């Protein structure tokens, strides 16, 4: 059986699809040698509130246009306590908040890290532990980065001894399928459609929010509302061939 790899930038408290992607591979490479982009998912995500969907944003310093995600630092020391208060206010009444909040509270209140990628990693690791995801996570900085965009992805796959690359649908806009075909690495794209709704505060229902929403509302049952766990009948539908 071959090795599957996904390569993606770190995100702050990502949505459920991000974790389905992690759970679908053997190794997940945090691609943080990429340029940091403003108004993206690197330092922010969305939650549900009584007033509608709201952004939670980690303030960061953009010291140069060319700085990488790995080089990006926070711009304020109190962002964690502010985010904690917002989450407690908006999720304190959710069914599983009291059980799972103690796992996240130290990351917000006691965290001393000021590099964005490392902050994101701590949240991702905690959420993986809750969901029972044991995928090996590495960093692009552990590897040599060679060639242009598609060639670099192929090179990372080869260095990781992977023969299958799993990617999100938006990446197909810039990927060169011929580069992957020549390398012998097959490509599969994830399908983020068809997620079931769960019990969510503050209707109407919204899929595109942080997975914290799912965990605080459903707890360990969160796996039932995702697509890559063996007990879920539709989990095979998560992947399809990218270049046909």
Backbone bond lengths (Angstrom), bond angles and torsions (degrees), N, CA, C in turn:
res aa  C-N    CA-C-N  psi(-1)  N-CA   C-N-CA  omega(-1)  CA-C   N-CA-C  phi
1 X - - - 1.475 - - 1.519 109.09 -
2 X 1.345 117.58 131.70 1.452 121.53 -175.18 1.511 113.45 -75.80
3 X 1.308 114.88 172.97 1.460 121.64 179.89 1.524 109.93 -101.07
4 X 1.324 115.70 131.49 1.457 122.27 178.58 1.518 109.78 -103.56
5 X 1.334 115.40 137.10 1.463 121.63 179.65 1.528 109.26 -131.79
6 X 1.329 116.08 141.98 1.461 122.44 168.66 1.519 107.90 -121.60
7 X 1.329 116.68 147.90 1.466 122.81 -177.52 1.522 107.36 -131.43
8 X 1.328 116.68 115.70 1.466 119.44 -173.33 1.526 110.03 -152.51
9 X 1.331 116.00 148.61 1.458 120.70 176.63 1.528 110.51 -65.19
10 X 1.328 115.62 151.35 1.462 118.35 175.64 1.521 109.26 -71.45
11 X 1.317 115.93 141.58 1.461 123.40 176.53 1.521 109.45 -120.50
12 X 1.305 115.81 156.67 1.465 121.25 176.40 1.530 109.84 -86.37
13 X 1.325 116.73 126.91 1.479 124.85 -177.17 1.532 111.40 31.01
14 X 1.345 117.70 66.66 1.464 121.57 -171.02 1.527 113.71 -64.29
15 X 1.328 115.24 169.94 1.463 121.08 177.81 1.528 109.83 -78.68
16 X 1.327 116.53 173.85 1.468 122.18 -173.06 1.533 112.58 -62.06
17 X 1.346 117.70 -32.55 1.453 119.83 -179.65 1.517 113.05 -62.10
18 X 1.324 116.81 -33.79 1.471 121.99 177.85 1.532 109.86 -60.31
19 X 1.329 116.12 -40.05 1.465 120.01 -178.21 1.518 111.92 -79.74
20 X 1.321 117.68 -28.21 1.453 118.93 170.12 1.531 110.39 -64.14
21 X 1.321 116.59 -38.64 1.464 120.10 176.40 1.533 110.60 -62.56
22 X 1.331 117.00 -46.45 1.468 119.87 177.50 1.524 110.24 -58.47
23 X 1.318 116.46 -43.38 1.466 121.04 -175.34 1.523 113.00 -71.48
24 X 1.327 117.23 -13.75 1.463 120.47 -177.11 1.525 112.62 -90.37
25 X 1.338 117.79 -2.58 1.469 120.84 -174.80 1.528 111.32 -126.37
26 X 1.333 114.12 167.20 1.465 121.11 176.86 1.522 111.85 -87.81
27 X 1.331 116.20 -32.31 1.463 121.17 177.94 1.523 109.00 -137.54
28 X 1.321 115.30 132.73 1.453 122.00 179.16 1.525 107.33 -115.17
29 X 1.339 116.29 116.08 1.462 121.24 -176.89 1.522 109.26 -98.86
30 X 1.319 116.54 119.25 1.457 121.80 175.85 1.521 107.95 -76.69
31 X 1.321 115.72 113.70 1.465 122.89 -169.85 1.525 109.46 -90.79
32 X 1.323 115.77 66.25 1.457 119.37 -170.84 1.520 114.42 -97.54
33 X 1.333 115.70 11.99 1.461 119.63 168.50 1.529 110.68 -85.13
34 X 1.317 116.87 -0.97 1.462 121.47 178.16 1.527 110.33 -75.17
35 X 1.332 115.73 158.32 1.456 121.02 177.79 1.528 110.44 -64.84
36 X 1.322 115.67 137.56 1.466 120.40 175.21 1.531 108.85 -71.22
37 X 1.328 116.38 133.82 1.462 121.00 179.42 1.526 109.60 -119.22
38 X 1.323 115.84 134.28 1.462 121.02 179.04 1.520 110.73 -72.34
39 X 1.340 115.05 157.98 1.466 122.20 176.04 1.523 111.84 54.82
40 X 1.317 115.28 41.78 1.452 122.17 -179.58 1.523 108.42 -124.88
41 X 1.336 116.93 -169.11 1.465 121.19 -175.76 1.526 112.76 -87.65
42 X 1.339 117.65 -3.61 1.462 119.32 -176.15 1.530 112.45 -59.06
43 X 1.336 116.58 -42.33 1.472 120.27 -173.09 1.528 113.13 -122.94
44 X 1.331 117.67 16.39 1.457 118.33 -179.08 1.525 110.71 -154.37
45 X 1.329 115.31 158.15 1.450 121.48 172.03 1.519 108.63 -157.25
46 X 1.328 115.27 178.08 1.457 119.80 -171.41 1.529 110.88 -113.78
47 X 1.327 116.17 146.96 1.455 122.68 175.10 1.526 108.95 -129.73
48 X 1.338 116.18 166.07 1.461 121.00 175.58 1.528 109.35 -92.00
49 X 1.334 116.16 139.65 1.457 122.13 174.97 1.526 108.05 -137.67
50 X 1.332 115.65 169.14 1.464 120.04 178.61 1.522 111.24 -63.75
51 X 1.335 117.20 -21.58 1.468 121.68 179.43 1.528 112.31 -95.18
52 X 1.325 116.86 4.34 1.457 120.71 -178.63 1.521 111.72 115.06
53 X 1.316 115.88 -169.12 1.467 120.66 -179.96 1.522 109.49 -71.91
54 X 1.338 115.97 136.65 1.476 121.70 -177.43 1.528 109.65 -132.00
55 X 1.323 115.72 144.00 1.463 121.11 176.37 1.523 110.42 -83.60
56 X 1.339 115.48 138.98 1.461 122.36 164.78 1.520 105.92 -109.31
57 X 1.327 117.32 119.93 1.467 121.54 -172.99 1.522 110.83 -124.96
58 X 1.324 116.58 128.11 1.466 121.42 171.88 1.524 107.69 -83.62
59 X 1.331 119.08 118.93 1.466 119.32 178.38 1.531 110.22 -68.99
60 X 1.325 116.46 133.38 1.469 120.76 -177.96 1.520 110.52 -129.87
61 X 1.321 114.90 160.68 1.457 122.12 176.32 1.521 108.94 -93.76
62 X 1.321 116.40 124.96 1.462 120.03 172.25 1.520 106.78 -106.29
63 X 1.329 114.85 95.71 1.459 120.76 -172.78 1.511 112.97 -87.35
64 X 1.328 117.25 -17.09 1.461 121.05 174.08 1.520 108.44 -158.41
65 X 1.324 116.99 155.33 1.451 120.70 -179.62 1.521 112.00 -67.98
66 X 1.325 116.67 -21.67 1.460 120.45 -176.52 1.525 113.16 -96.54
67 X 1.320 118.49 1.11 1.461 118.66 -175.91 1.525 110.74 -64.61
68 X 1.320 115.44 145.21 1.454 121.41 -179.12 1.531 109.90 -87.05
69 X 1.316 114.33 166.91 1.464 119.27 175.29 1.528 109.32 -60.07
70 X 1.318 116.48 -41.06 1.466 120.79 -178.67 1.529 112.10 -61.12
71 X 1.328 117.60 -30.14 1.463 121.84 -178.09 1.533 112.96 -86.09
72 X 1.317 117.50 -9.05 1.462 121.37 -171.83 1.528 111.40 -78.71
73 X 1.339 115.07 131.03 1.473 122.10 -178.50 1.526 110.24 -115.06
74 X 1.322 114.73 160.01 1.459 120.16 175.70 1.527 110.04 -72.23
75 X 1.336 114.98 154.33 1.464 120.66 -177.72 1.522 112.38 -106.86
76 X 1.338 117.91 -0.23 1.462 120.99 179.75 1.517 109.20 -149.31
77 X 1.338 115.87 147.09 1.463 120.08 -178.97 1.522 113.30 -87.29
78 X 1.315 117.69 -16.60 1.467 120.30 -172.76 1.521 114.02 -102.83
79 X 1.341 117.49 10.28 1.463 119.34 -178.33 1.526 110.91 -60.56
80 X 1.339 117.85 -36.39 1.461 121.54 -176.91 1.518 112.53 -62.93
81 X 1.329 116.65 -45.92 1.464 119.45 179.98 1.524 111.10 -66.69
82 X 1.324 117.17 -34.33 1.474 120.30 177.49 1.526 111.06 -66.42
83 X 1.335 116.63 -44.39 1.456 120.01 178.86 1.524 110.96 -65.26
84 X 1.334 116.83 -38.92 1.461 120.69 178.55 1.524 110.96 -59.93
85 X 1.315 116.92 -45.81 1.469 120.71 179.49 1.519 111.41 -62.41
86 X 1.324 116.70 -40.81 1.461 120.65 179.11 1.520 111.01 -63.86
87 X 1.332 117.10 -43.31 1.463 120.64 -179.76 1.524 111.15 -66.97
88 X 1.317 117.52 -41.95 1.466 120.35 178.57 1.520 111.21 -63.44
89 X 1.318 116.81 -39.46 1.457 121.32 179.70 1.517 111.49 -64.45
90 X 1.320 117.04 -41.87 1.458 120.53 -171.83 1.527 114.44 -94.23
91 X 1.333 117.95 -19.10 1.464 120.28 -179.13 1.522 113.32 -119.90
92 X 1.323 118.32 2.23 1.460 120.94 -177.80 1.520 113.42 -57.71
93 X 1.339 117.52 -27.68 1.455 120.94 -179.03 1.528 112.93 -94.13
94 X 1.315 118.36 -1.65 1.461 119.69 -179.96 1.532 110.32 -72.28
95 X 1.318 116.16 155.05 1.462 122.65 -167.33 1.524 113.94 -59.60
96 X 1.319 117.87 -37.59 1.460 120.55 -171.98 1.527 113.11 -112.89
97 X 1.331 117.35 11.70 1.463 119.92 -175.48 1.526 111.70 -61.01
98 X 1.301 118.40 -47.78 1.466 120.77 -175.43 1.521 112.24 -62.45
99 X 1.319 116.15 -33.07 1.465 119.49 -179.48 1.524 111.97 -71.90
100 X 1.339 117.22 -39.49 1.459 119.87 -171.13 1.522 114.38 -102.65
101 X 1.310 118.94 -17.94 1.448 120.03 179.52 1.528 112.68 -58.86
102 X 1.360 120.13 -38.20 1.469 119.00 178.60 1.524 114.74 -58.69
103 X 1.327 117.89 -18.83 1.467 120.45 176.55 1.523 111.91 -79.40
104 X 1.326 116.36 -26.14 1.463 120.72 -177.96 1.524 112.96 -99.60
105 X 1.302 117.41 -28.92 1.462 120.42 -175.49 1.526 113.17 -54.43
106 X 1.352 120.04 -44.14 1.473 118.78 178.75 1.530 113.42 -61.40
107 X 1.328 116.96 -32.33 1.469 119.45 179.35 1.516 110.81 -65.60
108 X 1.316 116.54 -32.26 1.465 121.41 179.26 1.524 112.82 -85.75
109 X 1.314 116.92 -41.71 1.460 120.68 -171.26 1.526 112.36 -90.73
110 X 1.327 117.14 -39.06 1.472 120.72 -174.07 1.515 113.40 -100.34
111 X 1.331 117.40 -7.05 1.460 119.91 -175.40 1.524 112.79 -63.36
112 X 1.323 116.54 133.67 1.467 122.04 178.12 1.526 111.81 -115.54
113 X 1.318 116.20 0.14 1.468 120.67 -178.11 1.525 109.76 -73.55
114 X 1.347 117.03 139.75 1.462 119.11 176.80 1.526 113.41 -121.72
115 X 1.323 118.06 5.34 1.467 120.87 171.76 1.529 108.90 -91.74
116 X 1.322 115.66 124.98 1.458 121.26 -173.38 1.526 112.50 -57.08
117 X 1.325 117.43 -45.19 1.461 120.03 -177.05 1.522 111.66 -59.93
118 X 1.299 116.96 -40.39 1.461 120.32 -178.41 1.523 111.11 -71.57
119 X 1.339 116.35 -34.52 1.471 119.73 173.92 1.527 110.02 -62.36
120 X 1.330 115.88 -48.81 1.462 120.02 179.06 1.521 111.46 -58.48
121 X 1.321 116.21 -41.47 1.460 120.84 -178.87 1.527 111.25 -60.92
122 X 1.322 117.80 -41.57 1.466 120.24 -179.05 1.524 111.05 -63.22
123 X 1.327 116.94 -39.93 1.460 119.40 176.81 1.522 111.07 -67.46
124 X 1.336 117.19 -43.80 1.462 121.10 179.41 1.523 110.55 -60.33
125 X 1.312 117.17 -44.16 1.462 120.84 -179.55 1.535 111.22 -63.55
126 X 1.332 117.12 -42.06 1.463 120.75 178.87 1.521 110.98 -62.94
127 X 1.330 116.73 -43.63 1.462 120.63 -179.59 1.525 110.70 -67.07
128 X 1.335 117.48 -40.03 1.467 120.27 175.28 1.526 111.14 -57.83
129 X 1.323 116.78 -42.20 1.465 120.55 179.56 1.528 110.82 -62.00
130 X 1.321 117.19 -42.45 1.464 121.07 179.32 1.529 110.68 -62.30
131 X 1.331 116.82 -43.72 1.462 121.71 -176.01 1.530 112.84 -81.37
132 X 1.316 116.96 -11.75 1.455 120.02 -177.63 1.511 113.43 78.31
133 X 1.322 117.16 30.12 1.462 122.62 177.11 1.526 108.50 -90.18
134 X 1.338 116.96 122.38 1.468 120.35 -177.04 1.526 112.88 -112.61
135 X 1.319 117.25 20.69 1.466 121.65 178.08 1.531 110.78 -58.15
136 X 1.318 115.92 137.92 1.470 121.80 177.38 1.529 109.16 -72.72
137 X 1.337 117.15 125.69 1.462 121.64 -179.32 1.527 109.19 -109.67
138 X 1.341 115.07 129.99 1.462 121.24 177.79 1.524 108.81 -129.09
139 X 1.336 115.52 -179.26 1.471 121.69 -177.94 1.526 108.79 -120.58
140 X 1.316 115.93 144.23 1.467 119.16 177.69 1.523 111.28 -60.38
141 X 1.330 117.18 -26.57 1.464 120.38 179.25 1.531 112.06 -68.14
142 X 1.326 116.99 -13.11 1.469 120.49 175.97 1.525 111.53 -77.26
143 X 1.336 116.47 -11.67 1.458 121.78 -175.29 1.525 110.90 -118.94
144 X 1.317 115.87 166.63 1.457 121.06 172.95 1.533 107.79 -84.15
145 X 1.329 116.27 136.19 1.458 120.78 179.88 1.521 108.52 -103.37
146 X 1.329 116.11 113.58 1.456 121.82 -171.70 1.528 110.73 -125.62
147 X 1.349 116.23 140.79 1.449 121.30 171.38 1.519 113.85 82.09
148 X 1.357 114.14 -172.10 1.462 119.98 179.47 1.521 109.26 -81.65
149 X 1.330 116.93 -166.20 1.471 120.64 -170.54 1.525 112.74 -56.91
150 X 1.340 117.57 -57.07 1.465 119.75 -178.14 1.520 111.58 -69.19
151 X 1.333 117.31 -40.20 1.460 120.69 178.76 1.527 111.21 -62.09
152 X 1.335 116.14 -35.61 1.464 119.75 178.93 1.527 110.88 -65.99
153 X 1.326 116.70 -40.89 1.469 119.81 178.41 1.531 110.53 -64.08
154 X 1.328 115.79 -43.33 1.465 119.70 177.71 1.521 110.41 -61.84
155 X 1.332 116.89 -43.24 1.460 120.77 179.93 1.526 111.51 -61.42
156 X 1.326 116.82 -42.31 1.467 119.98 177.80 1.525 110.66 -62.77
157 X 1.337 116.93 -41.96 1.461 120.02 177.34 1.526 111.30 -61.28
158 X 1.327 116.04 -43.40 1.463 119.74 -179.34 1.523 111.10 -64.99
159 X 1.337 116.76 -42.67 1.456 119.59 179.33 1.532 111.90 -65.44
160 X 1.330 116.06 -28.59 1.469 120.55 178.78 1.533 111.73 -87.91
161 X 1.363 116.83 4.07 1.469 122.41 -179.68 1.527 111.80 60.75
162 X 1.323 116.81 36.51 1.459 121.40 179.30 1.525 110.33 -96.28
163 X 1.311 116.28 147.49 1.461 119.99 173.61 1.527 111.34 -118.87
164 X 1.350 116.80 5.28 1.455 120.46 176.96 1.526 108.95 -143.36
165 X 1.323 115.49 128.35 1.459 122.13 -179.37 1.519 108.98 -110.05
166 X 1.338 116.87 126.75 1.459 122.83 -179.75 1.526 107.81 -107.30
167 X 1.323 116.86 131.78 1.455 119.97 -175.33 1.524 111.39 -140.60
168 X 1.314 115.87 160.82 1.455 121.51 174.22 1.514 110.68 -78.19
169 X 1.330 117.84 161.09 1.471 121.10 -175.13 1.519 114.10 -64.40
170 X 1.327 119.11 -32.07 1.465 120.25 -177.09 1.523 112.17 -66.95
171 X 1.329 117.63 -25.40 1.466 120.85 -178.73 1.524 112.51 -67.75
172 X 1.313 117.66 -21.65 1.465 120.48 -178.92 1.521 111.70 -65.48
173 X 1.326 117.25 -17.37 1.468 120.53 179.95 1.521 112.06 -67.44
174 X 1.335 116.99 -25.81 1.463 118.92 -177.62 1.526 113.90 -121.53
175 X 1.325 118.16 -8.30 1.461 119.72 -178.55 1.518 111.51 -75.37
176 X 1.327 116.31 141.67 1.460 123.11 176.77 1.525 108.03 -98.67
177 X 1.325 116.32 104.89 1.457 120.29 -177.32 1.510 113.05 -61.05
178 X 1.338 117.51 -29.37 1.469 120.07 -178.99 1.523 111.58 -65.61
179 X 1.329 117.09 -34.96 1.465 120.44 178.80 1.527 109.93 -62.96
180 X 1.327 116.28 -40.75 1.468 119.63 179.23 1.527 111.03 -71.63
181 X 1.330 117.22 -38.35 1.466 119.72 179.82 1.527 110.29 -62.28
182 X 1.325 116.38 -43.68 1.475 119.94 -179.67 1.526 111.45 -62.86
183 X 1.320 116.39 -31.31 1.470 120.19 -177.76 1.523 112.34 -80.42
184 X 1.345 116.48 -16.57 1.459 119.68 -176.08 1.517 113.43 82.11
185 X 1.333 117.37 7.63 1.459 121.39 178.94 1.528 108.66 -92.38
186 X 1.315 116.49 121.69 1.457 120.18 179.17 1.527 109.49 -80.16
187 X 1.319 116.26 153.44 1.459 122.27 -177.37 1.518 109.11 -123.68
188 X 1.319 115.67 130.84 1.461 121.14 172.89 1.527 108.41 -123.44
189 X 1.325 114.86 144.49 1.464 120.91 -178.89 1.517 108.27 -112.39
190 X 1.321 116.20 143.40 1.456 120.47 -178.74 1.527 110.44 -83.28
191 X 1.309 115.34 152.30 1.463 122.46 177.71 1.525 107.41 -113.35
192 X 1.328 115.91 110.34 1.459 120.21 -177.44 1.529 113.16 -90.22
193 X 1.319 116.94 9.18 1.458 119.75 178.92 1.522 111.84 -86.07
194 X 1.326 116.18 162.13 1.454 120.61 170.95 1.511 116.13 82.76
195 X 1.324 118.22 14.81 1.464 119.05 176.63 1.533 109.86 -68.26
196 X 1.348 117.65 136.84 1.458 119.44 175.94 1.526 111.27 -76.36
197 X 1.309 116.04 152.08 1.458 120.43 175.45 1.529 109.90 -78.70
198 X 1.319 115.74 153.41 1.461 121.88 176.92 1.521 108.47 -126.96
199 X 1.324 116.89 178.89 1.456 120.69 178.51 1.524 108.98 -70.85
200 X 1.300 117.10 116.70 1.467 122.55 -175.04 1.519 109.34 -130.97
201 X 1.322 116.55 134.58 1.455 120.27 175.40 1.533 109.84 -68.23
202 X 1.294 115.33 155.70 1.467 122.71 170.25 1.539 112.81 60.06
203 X 1.335 117.51 72.55 1.478 119.56 176.36 1.525 110.92 -62.71
204 X 1.361 116.58 161.00 1.460 127.68 7.46 1.528 112.88 -78.00
205 X 1.344 115.19 163.81 1.454 120.67 -176.54 1.526 110.67 -67.04
206 X 1.338 116.10 143.65 1.466 122.46 179.16 1.533 108.91 -136.47
207 X 1.347 116.32 119.43 1.471 120.39 178.06 1.531 111.89 -76.36
208 X 1.313 118.13 -35.83 1.460 121.92 -168.38 1.514 114.38 -84.54
209 X 1.333 116.18 55.35 1.462 121.02 177.14 1.523 108.98 -126.46
210 X 1.324 115.97 170.05 1.463 121.13 179.91 1.526 111.02 -55.45
211 X 1.325 115.88 147.53 1.461 120.08 177.04 1.521 111.82 -64.74
212 X 1.340 118.43 -14.69 1.456 119.57 174.73 1.522 110.15 -58.53
213 X 1.311 117.31 -33.48 1.462 121.42 177.66 1.530 110.31 -59.76
214 X 1.316 116.86 -45.72 1.458 122.10 179.84 1.526 110.88 -66.74
215 X 1.318 117.74 -43.76 1.472 121.28 -178.56 1.523 111.20 -66.15
216 X 1.316 117.81 -45.22 1.466 120.19 -178.43 1.533 111.81 -67.71
217 X 1.323 117.39 -27.39 1.465 120.12 -179.75 1.523 113.64 -90.69
218 X 1.340 117.25 -32.00 1.464 119.67 -173.40 1.527 113.91 -121.23
219 X 1.318 119.00 -11.16 1.458 120.67 178.32 1.515 112.16 60.71
220 X 1.338 116.62 -135.92 1.455 120.70 -178.67 1.524 112.37 -67.39
221 X 1.331 117.17 -16.70 1.467 119.93 174.36 1.525 112.05 -71.70
222 X 1.324 117.52 -3.51 1.463 120.79 178.71 1.521 111.62 -53.60
223 X 1.335 116.86 -34.71 1.466 121.15 -178.78 1.533 111.78 -59.59
224 X 1.322 116.91 -29.09 1.465 120.62 -178.87 1.524 112.05 -68.69
225 X 1.316 115.92 -17.75 1.470 120.64 -176.42 1.526 111.38 -107.86
226 X 1.344 115.10 16.33 1.449 121.32 176.02 1.524 108.73 -116.61
227 X 1.317 117.77 -177.81 1.476 119.62 -167.64 1.525 114.79 -119.53
228 X 1.333 119.06 -3.72 1.462 118.44 -171.46 1.525 113.90 -118.47
229 X 1.311 117.56 13.93 1.459 119.30 177.94 1.529 109.10 -96.93
230 X 1.331 117.47 141.09 1.474 120.58 -172.02 1.520 114.55 -56.36
231 X 1.328 116.93 -29.75 1.463 118.71 -177.68 1.527 112.77 -77.48
232 X 1.351 116.66 -5.80 1.454 120.18 -178.97 1.529 109.43 -94.12
233 X 1.336 119.34 118.47 1.477 121.38 -174.30 1.521 114.18 -56.86
234 X 1.344 118.72 -30.93 1.463 120.10 -173.21 1.523 112.86 -92.24
235 X 1.347 118.63 11.37 1.463 117.52 -169.43 1.528 112.96 -66.78
236 X 1.341 118.50 -26.51 1.459 119.70 178.73 1.523 111.49 -68.00
237 X 1.324 117.25 -25.73 1.461 121.16 -178.20 1.522 112.26 -73.22
238 X 1.314 117.44 -1.36 1.464 120.11 -178.23 1.528 111.80 -71.67
239 X 1.335 117.95 -25.67 1.467 121.46 -175.49 1.530 110.77 -120.01
240 X 1.341 115.01 144.26 1.465 120.62 171.77 1.515 108.17 -145.95
241 X 1.329 116.51 159.85 1.465 120.75 -179.95 1.541 109.76 -64.54
242 X 1.315 115.09 134.26 1.474 120.37 -175.04 1.523 111.88 -80.56
243 X 1.317 117.33 -44.22 1.468 121.59 -174.74 1.518 108.51 -117.17
244 X 1.312 116.05 102.40 1.460 120.52 -176.77 1.525 110.99 -113.91
